[in-house]
Amino acid sequence: MDLTLLPMAETALKISAAELQRVSTVIMFPGVLKPTFAIISDMKPLFGYHKRPYLLFGGFLGLFAGVRLSTGKFEGNEAEVDFVVAVMCVYFTVVIFDCLVDGKRAEEMHKNPASGSDLIAYSMGMIVSGQIAALLFGYYALQQEEYQWLYYCFIPLSLIAIVCTLMGELPEKKVNYKWQLKALRVKVTSNQFMLAGLLMCMGICLVYLQTIEVTSVEVLNTSLILNVVLGLCIVALCKVLLPRFAGNVIVYAFCERLLSIKFQHAVNYWYTLPQNCVPDGPHFDYVYFNITNGFIALIFSGFGIWFFQEAFSSGRLRSVFWWSSGTRCIGSICDLLVVSRINLKWGIPDQVAYAVGNSCLEAMVFMLSVMPFAILIAKLVVAGTETTLISILSAASALGTLMASSLGALAIEYAGIQTNVEDPNQQCDWSNLQSLIFICGVLCPLLCVPLTLLLIPNILVTSNFEMDNYSGEVIAVVNEDGTREEVVYADDFKKGGAGNKNRKNNNLFDTGISDSDYEDDDD
């Protein structure tokens, strides 16, 4: 979908950069529904299966969306709603398959913790393979300037998904009950159900904010305040309704996505619009911008997977998060060099500067941030809730991305970025683009670095958690060699509760120092 969104916006829908950023926000909304869908599939089996009927629904929904997008007429602003709804159906199909398959993968990882990084690497490798196939087809569509041709590929892919589901490619045992309500009697799962519903409501509020037309500075300021309030509510809900370890990790996932403010469509317009709007711009064509750089990004995504396996698969998770958070701004730094034209003064062509920052380094850093999340959250699931907790993580990340996109649209408005896409007679204005990139693309992502020390436990990638099946709290950390380290929280000592007075506090969110690192006071 991303391959054709920019050319469709510029040539068919003819919408501004800020409006395209709002469209991107709305399109991503199905990701917020992931935990709600996971809960429904966990609680209500259809025809004796928890996954198979829902996968079939997703396959047929994708088939409908593929037919609509490939045969529809999308020209002008009046077709914007029709186009957005059809694209949302595609994303909802992806969410359904991603949700149920991720749950099965987490279940297998929970049974065999040592295989965690291997399963994640294999899954990411399959995703990269699919993206390569999409780029090959996208090259032909963009080369011929027939952007809707790419949507035809959704039809056979949906049919393949339907056939594979009917053949039982995702292993699943048939059950005899009509409802699975036992989970509601367990604290951790009932809280997850409540959180899933509240996150969905927050997502609906965010989507509604995108429908408000910005007509004045007062409306702009009000929208900004509402976004901040929603963000604080999401953090509070995750902290209150989730177990401490899982809550910290999911809050970090939300904040990491949120602080990577999405203003990229303003920069993308600057890279691709013609001479009459960007006199001194690089004027990239869509084939280079989407396809060539897409292939480069995939290669370095694979390198990121390999690098994770070699450098971090047996190390500590916090170091991976710290490293990825500290380098998330590298793509924006390269954008800043290109927009300010410093790269030309240094003799670096625009194509090379863009590819190095946005396609090479940023793709590798993104993989290094995705893989440890999947591994860590798989360790925090309670048996029977794998799909739900994985989906809550995805929903929190999706909400963070939605809010980052919403704030990005407001930032574009604040910066006064103007293009002539909507009106050829309108004067283009890029005067504040460099400030926009520096504040939203460089400074904001770096704010996530201290959160890594506060919210991510300093455990080994190969370690596992021993969980309390009622509360979902972590009782102990079990290392690969079988050694067990009990987890004691700081507030337990303040209350004089857990542990004896001579026992040191093994608070993984403070220093990551385990009890074994201290000598017994009695010796």
N, C-alpha and C positions, 0 to 999 in steps of 0.2 A: 504493500500500500504506500509506503514512504517513497517509493521510486516515482510514483505518478502524482503525488499530492501537490508538490511544488509546481510542476508544469500545468496541471489542471487548474490550480489557483491563479496562475499568471495569465494563461491563455484562454481558458474556458469560463471559469467562474468570475474572473477579474475582481478579486478582492484584495484589500490592503494587507500589509504584513501583520498588523495588529489583529485584523479580523481572521486571518489565517491561523494566528496563534490561538485565538478563541475557538476556532473550528477544531484544532488539534486537541484542545482541552476537552471538548464535548465528545470527540471520537474515542478518546481513551477511557470514557466513563465505564464501559463494561468491565474493566479491570477491577473496579471497586465492588462489583457484584460477585466477585469470586467466592468470598467466604459464605455469602448467602446461598449461592448455588451449591457449594460444598456441603453445607448443613442440610439442605433439602435432599441431596443425594445420599448423605449418610443416614438420615432419619427415615426416608421413604423409599424403599425398593419398589421398582416397577417390574411386574412380571417375574418377580423373584431375584432381580439383579439391582445392585446399587449403582452400577456404572454404565452398563451396556445400553439401556434405553435412553439415558441422557446423552451419551455419545451419538446415538442415532439422531436425536433431536438436533444436536449441534451440526451434524453432517448435512441434514436437510436444510437447516437455516443457512449454512454456507452455500449450498447449492442455489437457494433462492437469491441470496445476495450476489453471487457470481453472475447469474442470469440478468439481474436488474442492472448491475454496474456495466456489464459488457454490451447491453442492448439499449440502455437509456440515453436520453438526450440531456446533457448537462451544459447549458449555455446561459451565462449571465447570473446575476445575483438571485433571481427568482428560483433557480434550480439548486441553490445552496442547501436548503433543508432536505430535499429529496436525496441529494448526493451524500450528505452527512448521515442520514438514517441508514442508507444502504451500506456505507462503510462501517458504521457501528455494528451492523449485523455480522460483518466479517470478523470484527474484533471480538464479538460475543462468541462466535464459533471457536476462535482461537482460545478464548478464556475457558470455555467448557472443556476442550481437550487438554489444555495445559493444566487445569485444576485437577482433573481426575487422574491424569498420568503422573503429575507431581505427587499426588497422594500415594499412589502405588509405589513410586520410587522411594518416598520417605519411609514407607512401611518396610521395604527391603533394607534400607540403610539402618533403620532402627534395629532390625534383627542382626545385622552384621556391620557394626560401626567401622571396622577397618576398611570396608569397601567404599566408604563414603566418597572420597575424592575420585576414585575410579568411576563410580556411577555418574557423578556430576560431570566428569570429563567426557564420558561417553555420550551423555545427553547433550552437552554443549556441542560436541562434535557432530551429532546428528542435526542439530539446529543449524550449524554452519553449513553443512552439506545442502540443506534445504534452501538456505539463502543463496548459495552459489547457483543452484538451479533457477531461482527467481531472477538473479542478475542476468543470466544467459538469455532468458526470455525477455527480460526488461530491456536489454540492449537492442533487440530487434524492434520492440515497440517504440522506444525513444528515438532510434535512428530513423524510423519511418514517420515520426511525429504522429503516430496513431496511439495515443496514450491509453485509450480504453481497451486496446488489444490485450494488455497485460491482465485485465480482469477475466478474460476467458479461461485463464489457468485455474481459477477458483472452481470451475465446474468439474473437470476431471479429478482434482484433488479432493473435492467433497465426495465424489462418487467412490474414490479409493477408500476414504475414511469410513464411508457407510459399509462398503463390502468387508473391510478388515474388521469392523466392529461385529458384523453379523457372523464372521468366521471365528470370533472369540480370540483375536490376537492379543487382547489385554486379559490375562488370566483372571478369572473371577468365579467363585463358587456360588451356586444358586442357594438362596435362603428361603425359609418357609414362612417367616413372619411378615406381617403387612406394615408394621411400624417398628422402628428401633428407638424406643423412648427411654431406655435404661440410662443413656448418657445424661439425661436431664437431671438425674439424681446425683450426679457428680459435680462438685463445685466448679472445677476447671472447665468442663464442657458447657455447663449452663452459662457461665460468664462469657465464654467464647461466642455462644449463640447470641447473647445480648449485644456484645461488641460488634458482631457482624451486622446486625440490624442497624445499630447506631452509625457505623461507618458508612453503610449504604445511604442513610439519611444525610450524612455530611457530604457525600458525593453528589447527591441530588441538589443540595444547596449550592455547591460549587458550580455545577452545570447551570443552575438558574442564574447565578451571577454573570455568566457569560452572555446571557440574553439581554442584560441591561445595557442600553446604548449610552456610551460616554459622550455627553453633550457639554459638560462643563468641568472645571477643576473640582468643584464640590462633589460631583458624582464620582469622579476619579478617586478623591480622598476617601469617600464613603466606601467604595468598593475595596480599597486597600485595607481599611479598618476591618471590614467584614471578613476578608481573607485571613487577617491576623487572628481574629477571634476564633474562626473555624479551626485554624491550626492549633491554637492553644487548647481548644476543646478536644481535638483528636489526641494530642499528647496526654491530656488528663485522663481520657477514657482508657487509653492503652495502659497507663500506669495503675489505674484503679481496678480494672476488670481482668487483667492478666497476671499470672504468677510473676514474681519479681524478675527472674532471669529473662523469661520470654518477653515481658513487658519492656525491659530495657533494650533488648535487641530490636524489637519491632519499633520502638520510639526512634532508635538510631536509624533504622531503615527509612522511616518517614522523614526524619530530619535531613538525611543524606540526599534524598531525592528533592526535598523542598529547597535546600540551599543551592542546588544546581539549577538556578533560575533559567527557564526556557525562553529565551529571546531569539532563538536561532533563525526564525523565519525572517527577521529584519536583516540579519547578516546574509542569509541565503539570497534574499532579493538583491542585496548589494553585489553579491558575487555573480548573479545571473542576468540582471536587467541590462538592457542595451545602452549604447553610448548616450542617447538623449536623456537618460535618467542618472547614469553613473559615468560622467565624462572620463574619469581617470581609473575606472574599475577594470577588473580582469575579464569580465564578460564571458564567464564559463558557459559552455553549452551543456545541455542536460545529460548527454552521454558521458562526458568527462565527469561532471559534477556528481551524478548518481551512480553510474555503472563502473567507470574506472576506479573511482575512489571507494566504491562499494567492494570491489574485488580486493583492493589493497587492505581495506578494513577487515575483511574476512580472513585474509592471510595473517594479519597481526592479531586477530582474535584467536586464531589457532595457536599462534606463538604465545599469547597470553595464557591459554590453557596449558601448554607445554611448560611455560615458565612457572606457573603455579605448581604443577606436579613436581618439578625439579627443585624449586627453591622454597616452597611453602607447605607442601603436602605433609611434612612431618614436623613443621615448626609450630609457632604459637599463632593463634588466630588474630590476636590483637595487632601483631606486627603487619599482617596482611592488610587489615582495615586501615591502619595508620598510613601505610605506604600508598594505598589506593586513594585515600581521602586527600593526602597531601599533594597528589599529582593530578587530581580531577580538573584543575584549571589549565592544564598544559595546552589543550586545544584552543582555549580562548586567548592565551598568550600569543599563539601563532596567528590567530585571527587579528589580534591587535597589531601585530607587526605588518600584516598585509594591508589592513585598512589604513594604517598610517603611512604606508608605502615605504617603510624602513627596509623591508626585505629587498626592494629594488636597489636601494642605496648600497646594500651589502652584496648586491649581485646575485640574489636568490630569486629565481622566477616565481611568479604567483602560484603556478601549478605545484611546484616542489614544496613551497612553504605551506600551502593548504594541505597537501597530502601528508606531509610529515606530522603536522599537528593533529589534524582532525581524522585522518584515516589510519595512521600508523600508531602513534603513541596513545591517543585517546581510546582507540578500539582495544588496545592491550590493557589499559588501565580499567576500562569498563568490565572486562572479563575478570580481572583480579578483584573487583568489588562484588560481582554476582556470585562467583563460586563459593567464597567463604560464607556468605549469607545462607545459601542452600544447605551447606554442611552443618552450620551452627543450629539452624532452626530444626533440622532433622533430628538433632540430638535432644531437643527440648520437647518433643511430642510425647504425649501420654498415649499408650496403646489404645487404638480405636478412634483417635482424634487426629490422625496424621493429615488427612485431607483438609480438615478445618483449620488447623494451626498454620499449615503451609499457605492456605488461601488467605488467612488474616495477614500474614506477612506480605503476600502479593498485593492485597487490598491496601495496606498501609503504604507500601511503595507506590502503588498506583495513585493513591490520594496525594502523596507527596509530589508525584510527577504532575498531577492535575493542578495542584496549587502552585507549583513552580511555573507551569504554563500560564495559569491565570495571572500570577504576579508578573510574568514576562510580558503578557499583553498590556498590563498596566504600565510596566516600565517603558515599553515602546511608545505608549501614549505620552508618558511623562517626558520622554526624550524628544518628542515632537518629530519622530521619523515619518517622512512623507514620501510616497511614490506616485507615479502616474499610471498605475495599473488600472485603477477604477476610472480615472478621468485623464485622457491623454493631454489635456490642457493644464493639468495641475503641476505645479513646480515641485520637483523632488528636493528633499531636505535630509542630508546625512550629517549635519554639523555636530550632533551629539552622539553619534554612533560609537566613537572611541570611548567616551565616558560610560556609555551603556555596557560595552564589553568589559571594561575594567572593573566596574562596580559589581555587575551581576555575574560575570563570567570568571573573574579572577579572585576578587575579595570574598564573595559570598561562599563559594565552595570550600575555602580554607577555614571557615568557621567550624567545619565538621571535624577538624583534626582534634581539638580538645574533647569533643564528645566521644571520640574513640576511647580515650582514657577513662571516661566516666561510665560508659554504657556497655562496652564490649569486654567479656571475661577473658582473662589472660590464660587460656587453656591451650593444650596441644591439639592440633587438628585431629590426631588419632584418639584422643580421649573421648569418653562417653559420660553421660550424666545418669545417675540413679535418681529416679523421679518418685515423688509421692503421687499415687494414682488418683487421690481425691482432690488435693489442692493444686497439683501440677507444679509444686515447688521442687527445686533441686535439693536432694538430700546429700549427695556426695558426688565427687568426680572420680570416675574409674579410669585409670590409665591403661595403656595398651599392655603393660606388663602385669596387670591384675591388681596393682596397688590401689588402695581406696583412700581418698581424702575427703573427710566430712566437710560440708560447707556450713559455716556459722555466720549469721548476719550481724552486722554491727549493732542494730537496734536490739537484738536479743541480749547482748551484753549490757546495754544501757538499762534494760528492764531486769537484769539479773536472772535471765531465763536459761538459755541453752549453755551447755558446757560448764566446766568448773573454772575456778578463778585462775588456775595456773595455765589454762589452755589458751594458746594464741588465737587471734581471730583470723580465720582463713577467708577473707572477703575478696573474692576474685575480681570485684569491680574496683578495688582500690589499687592493689599492687600486683596481684597475681601470685603472691608468695604463699606457698602451701605450708601446712603444719610441719612437714618434714624438713623444712628449711630452718626450723628453730630447734634448739636443744631443750629437753624437758627441764623445767625449773627444779624438779626434785632430784636430778642427778648431781 
